[in-house]
């Protein structure tokens, strides 16, 4: 019984960290999708991504001739520890709208 309680606490912290990582990945995916759509219409993609991204996220917008690729990376800290952060990544791609003058990143 005495050994079971720390194991249960560790399992709870791992579960909460996993839930936090999944929700951060969903936020990164939403931010990447919104930024790709905005950049494909010629609007600034960075500002659209930062409105939806989790705190501390890095946004990379790459505009080619025909497609826009947005990658959002966000660190997720393990709850209750000083371990290195887990990094979640989400990427979205959108086609550049026809007739739009040079999309901006």
Number of C-alpha atoms within 10 A of each C-alpha: 5 6 7 9 10 11 11 11 11 13 12 13 16 15 13 14 18 16 12 16 20 14 15 24 23 17 20 29 24 19 29 32 25 24 35 33 23 23 30 27 22 18 18 18 29 22 17 19 29 20 12 18 26 21 12 11 21 17 22 16 23 16 21 12 9 11 16 25 22 27 22 27 22 23 19 23 16 18 16 10 9 8 9 10 13 14 14 19 18 20 19 20 19 20 17 23 15 9 8 11 10 15 21 17 21
